[in-house]
Structures are given as structure tokens and as C-alpha cells.
Amino acid sequence: MTEIDETTYREWIDRTEVARERLDAWPVRGLKAALEEDVGTGEGDEVPALGQWLYFVPAVPRSRMGEDGHPQRGGFLPPVSLPRRMWAASDISFGRPMRIGEEVEKTARIADVLVKAGKTGLLVFLKIENTYRSGGEHVLTEVQTIVYRDDPRPDEVPPPPKRAPENAAWSETVEPDTALLFRYSAVTFNAHRIHYDAPYAREVEGYPDVVVHGQLTATLLFNALRRNTSVRRLRTFGFRAMKPIFAGERIFLEGVPSGDGYQLWARDGDGNLCLSASVEF
Ligand SMILES: CC(C)(COP(=O)(O)OP(=O)(O)OC[C@H]1O[C@@H](n2cnc3c(N)ncnc32)[C@H](O)[C@@H]1OP(=O)(O)O)[C@@H](O)C(=O)NCCC(=O)NCCSC(=O)C[C@](C)(O)C(=O)O
């Protein structure tokens, strides 16, 4: 493997890719069924907040898929040689809601590539800025951070987890099972094998079971916020995935008012922080 340092993938920074898509009703219908949320699915209805993840999915032919189920590396995304990919974080600012049936343009730009030494080994963080526009209007901007990690070491032990806050104003529980993970992978056309192929997740990537998608946990947190507050529209939503959640694990979706918004988090049954988020409205 080539040595990786801050300069290795520099030439990818500022590369852009533009795509256009009509926002079909189907993935919103699929998400509605998967999460049992009361959302409209007709022409002109609002795509629910965080529904941008249902669109512009990378439908590459099977022959161009990599071993992990994602499109082969290279091309628009830099060919990072660390094998294990995870969703690390997102920072989203909302303009106006997207609507089913509208034509949206998405511009993706490689915003940064950072190399860091983590407690779990070498980490390459890829930041992609996705800007969505429609009819000349700004709809949404998301800076998505993907992390690439080395193969698991035989003696690997997970780093000590951070504690979740203990001042929750509400607390809901959910156990994302493999059927929910399958349906979320299906509506986002995400073939990443860590979410459905348990032998691959265990034997190749070293996880104890299949992994819950970062965006699914963020969506569950947002839906819990809606159920427990009058918040419907957001100005910003940012999250950071701290500790993987595995299928069937019981997690707690919690939050508390904070400044002009809310602090949200998902924790496990031992009080460990799995995903932290903040929203402004
Ligand atoms: C990423 C891991 C391995 C690093 O864990 P670590 O212990 O090695 O890191 P650390 O030692 O705590 O931190 C090292 C540096 O990394 C930064 N850092 C540390 N974590 C993050 C983060 N999340 N986002 C942004 N930055 C982060 C941290 O701030 C620090 O920076 P510094 O040196 O400048 O101070 C660990 O945090 C972890 O396991 N997180 C959970 C990831 C996860 O479960 N993601 C969702 C499931 S994967 C998925 O959905 C996939 C999908 C959808 O299919 C798809 O491919 O797109």
C-alpha cells in the first residue's frame, strides 16, 4: 500500500460533479413504510427533512462495484487505499424543502481530504460539499464526511467510548433490526455490505454484526425530535457518528433544548454515545 500523507489526495480537492434528477415519489413511499412516518407521498408534497439521501444514488453497473459493495474507488472520489469506509459526519443547512416531482440539480465538490492518526489507526477523512438547487433557488447544502480506515488488526479492541449526556428532555428506544437496515439500504440504493452481509461485516471488516447506517440513525433522531417538540422545519442539522451501532442493538434517541435549537444524541444501553447531533431552527 502507498504511504498516505496530507498531500496524497490533494489533487482531488475542488473537483466537481453536477447531476440533475427528478425527485420521484417511490423512495419517500419506501421510507414512509420503513419508518412508519406520517409523510405525504404525492406529486408536490414535501420530501421529508433529510430525504436528500434518497436521491442521486450511485447506480453503477455491478461490474464496477468494489468488494465492499460501493462503486469502485477512483473517478470523482479519490482512490483512497484504506479499505474500510464509514459515514463519519454531516453538516447540513436547509434553504427550502424539496418537493416530490421537482427537478433538482446537485453539485458535488471535493472540499477537503484530511489524514489523521486516530486511536483506531490511520484515518482518511473525505469531505464532500453537496449543493442542491432547483428553479434557480438554493435548496440545501450538505458537507458530508466519509472516513476510510485500515483493515482491522487481529488484536483490535474498540476505543473507550464517550459517555452520552444524562440530561435528556425525552428518551425513546428503538432496535434497528436487519429488515429495517435492508429497507433503508434499498430506498437509498446503498449496496455497502457492512449493512446486510453479516459474514462480510464480521470476517472482512471486523465488526461484531451488520452496522446501522449513519443516515438512518440521524433520521430516527430527527423523527424523535418531531414527535417530542413542535419543530418541523430546520435551519441546520449536523451530526457526528462516534460509535457504530449494530443490528438488533437497543438504542435510545434523546435530546434537550440548547441555544436556538436542540442537542440530540443516540446512545446505547450502557450510556455510551453512538451519534451526536445538533439542530437549529
Ligand atoms: C470514525 C471512528 C472510527 C474514529 O475513531 P478513532 O477512535 O480512531 O478516532 P479518534 O482518535 O477519536 O479521533 C481522531 C481524529 O478524528 C476525528 N474524528 C473522530 N471521529 C470523527 C467523526 N465521526 N467525524 C469527524 N471527525 C472525527 C477526531 O476529532 C480526531 O481529530 P483531531 O485529531 O483533529 O482532533 C469512530 O469515530 C467511529 O467508529 N465512528 C462511528 C462511525 C459509524 O458508525 N458510522 C455510521 C455507519 S457506517 C455507514 O453508514 C456507511 C455508509 C452509509 O454505507 C457509507 O459508506 O457511506
The ligand as an SDF file (V2000), in Angstrom:
LIG
                    3D

 57 59  0  0  0  0  0  0  0  0999 V2000
  -14.5550    7.1750   12.8250 C   0  0  0  0  0  0  0  0  0  0  0  0
  -14.0040    6.4370   14.0350 C   0  0  0  0  0  0  0  0  0  0  0  0
  -13.5530    5.0390   13.6330 C   0  0  0  0  0  0  0  0  0  0  0  0
  -12.7970    7.2020   14.5730 C   0  0  0  0  0  0  0  0  0  0  0  0
  -12.4140    6.6500   15.7970 O   0  0  0  0  0  0  0  0  0  0  0  0
  -10.9760    6.8740   16.4300 P   0  0  0  0  0  0  0  0  0  0  0  0
  -11.0920    6.4370   17.8670 O   0  0  0  0  0  0  0  0  0  0  0  0
   -9.9280    6.2200   15.6100 O   0  0  0  0  0  0  0  0  0  0  0  0
  -10.7870    8.4500   16.3330 O   0  0  0  0  0  0  0  0  0  0  0  0
  -10.3000    9.4570   17.4760 P   0  0  0  0  0  0  0  0  0  0  0  0
   -8.9470    9.0190   17.9890 O   0  0  0  0  0  0  0  0  0  0  0  0
  -11.4040    9.6400   18.4770 O   0  0  0  0  0  0  0  0  0  0  0  0
  -10.1580   10.8140   16.6710 O   0  0  0  0  0  0  0  0  0  0  0  0
   -9.1170   11.0240   15.7190 C   0  0  0  0  0  0  0  0  0  0  0  0
   -9.4590   12.2730   14.9290 C   0  0  0  0  0  0  0  0  0  0  0  0
  -10.6050   12.0090   14.0990 O   0  0  0  0  0  0  0  0  0  0  0  0
  -11.6580   12.9170   14.3960 C   0  0  0  0  0  0  0  0  0  0  0  0
  -12.9210   12.1770   14.3590 N   0  0  0  0  0  0  0  0  0  0  0  0
  -13.2260   11.0410   15.0460 C   0  0  0  0  0  0  0  0  0  0  0  0
  -14.4570   10.6250   14.7370 N   0  0  0  0  0  0  0  0  0  0  0  0
  -14.9510   11.5340   13.8350 C   0  0  0  0  0  0  0  0  0  0  0  0
  -16.1930   11.6410   13.1560 C   0  0  0  0  0  0  0  0  0  0  0  0
  -17.1990   10.7470   13.3490 N   0  0  0  0  0  0  0  0  0  0  0  0
  -16.3670   12.6560   12.3060 N   0  0  0  0  0  0  0  0  0  0  0  0
  -15.3880   13.5730   12.0920 C   0  0  0  0  0  0  0  0  0  0  0  0
  -14.1600   13.5220   12.7260 N   0  0  0  0  0  0  0  0  0  0  0  0
  -13.9720   12.5080   13.5870 C   0  0  0  0  0  0  0  0  0  0  0  0
  -11.3630   13.4110   15.8170 C   0  0  0  0  0  0  0  0  0  0  0  0
  -11.9820   14.6590   16.0560 O   0  0  0  0  0  0  0  0  0  0  0  0
   -9.8630   13.4820   15.7960 C   0  0  0  0  0  0  0  0  0  0  0  0
   -9.4750   14.6500   15.0840 O   0  0  0  0  0  0  0  0  0  0  0  0
   -8.2980   15.6140   15.6260 P   0  0  0  0  0  0  0  0  0  0  0  0
   -7.0650   14.7490   15.6390 O   0  0  0  0  0  0  0  0  0  0  0  0
   -8.2410   16.7210   14.6010 O   0  0  0  0  0  0  0  0  0  0  0  0
   -8.7130   16.0440   16.9910 O   0  0  0  0  0  0  0  0  0  0  0  0
  -15.0840    6.3430   15.1570 C   0  0  0  0  0  0  0  0  0  0  0  0
  -15.4790    7.6630   15.4720 O   0  0  0  0  0  0  0  0  0  0  0  0
  -16.3010    5.5250   14.7550 C   0  0  0  0  0  0  0  0  0  0  0  0
  -16.2620    4.3010   14.7070 O   0  0  0  0  0  0  0  0  0  0  0  0
  -17.4230    6.2010   14.4820 N   0  0  0  0  0  0  0  0  0  0  0  0
  -18.6810    5.5240   14.0830 C   0  0  0  0  0  0  0  0  0  0  0  0
  -18.8360    5.5300   12.5660 C   0  0  0  0  0  0  0  0  0  0  0  0
  -20.1730    4.9400   12.1860 C   0  0  0  0  0  0  0  0  0  0  0  0
  -20.7150    4.0810   12.8590 O   0  0  0  0  0  0  0  0  0  0  0  0
  -20.7500    5.4120   11.0470 N   0  0  0  0  0  0  0  0  0  0  0  0
  -22.0760    5.0020   10.6020 C   0  0  0  0  0  0  0  0  0  0  0  0
  -22.1310    3.6530    9.9950 C   0  0  0  0  0  0  0  0  0  0  0  0
  -21.1340    3.4400    8.5260 S   0  0  0  0  0  0  0  0  0  0  0  0
  -22.1860    3.9540    7.2240 C   0  0  0  0  0  0  0  0  0  0  0  0
  -23.2880    4.3640    7.4700 O   0  0  0  0  0  0  0  0  0  0  0  0
  -21.6030    3.8580    5.8530 C   0  0  0  0  0  0  0  0  0  0  0  0
  -22.3770    4.1250    4.5790 C   0  0  0  0  0  0  0  0  0  0  0  0
  -23.6090    4.9660    4.7300 C   0  0  0  0  0  0  0  0  0  0  0  0
  -22.7600    2.9000    3.9750 O   0  0  0  0  0  0  0  0  0  0  0  0
  -21.3560    4.7690    3.6240 C   0  0  0  0  0  0  0  0  0  0  0  0
  -20.4060    4.0780    3.2940 O   0  0  0  0  0  0  0  0  0  0  0  0
  -21.4670    5.9400    3.2520 O   0  0  0  0  0  0  0  0  0  0  0  0
  1  2  1  0
  2  3  1  0
  2  4  1  0
  2 36  1  0
  4  5  1  0
  5  6  1  0
  6  7  2  0
  6  8  1  0
  6  9  1  0
  9 10  1  0
 10 11  2  0
 10 12  1  0
 10 13  1  0
 13 14  1  0
 14 15  1  0
 15 16  1  0
 15 30  1  0
 16 17  1  0
 17 18  1  0
 17 28  1  0
 18 19  1  0
 18 27  1  0
 19 20  2  0
 20 21  1  0
 21 22  1  0
 21 27  2  0
 22 23  1  0
 22 24  2  0
 24 25  1  0
 25 26  2  0
 26 27  1  0
 28 29  1  0
 28 30  1  0
 30 31  1  0
 31 32  1  0
 32 33  2  0
 32 34  1  0
 32 35  1  0
 36 37  1  0
 36 38  1  0
 38 39  2  0
 38 40  1  0
 40 41  1  0
 41 42  1  0
 42 43  1  0
 43 44  2  0
 43 45  1  0
 45 46  1  0
 46 47  1  0
 47 48  1  0
 48 49  1  0
 49 50  2  0
 49 51  1  0
 51 52  1  0
 52 53  1  0
 52 54  1  0
 52 55  1  0
 55 56  2  0
 55 57  1  0
M  END
$$$$
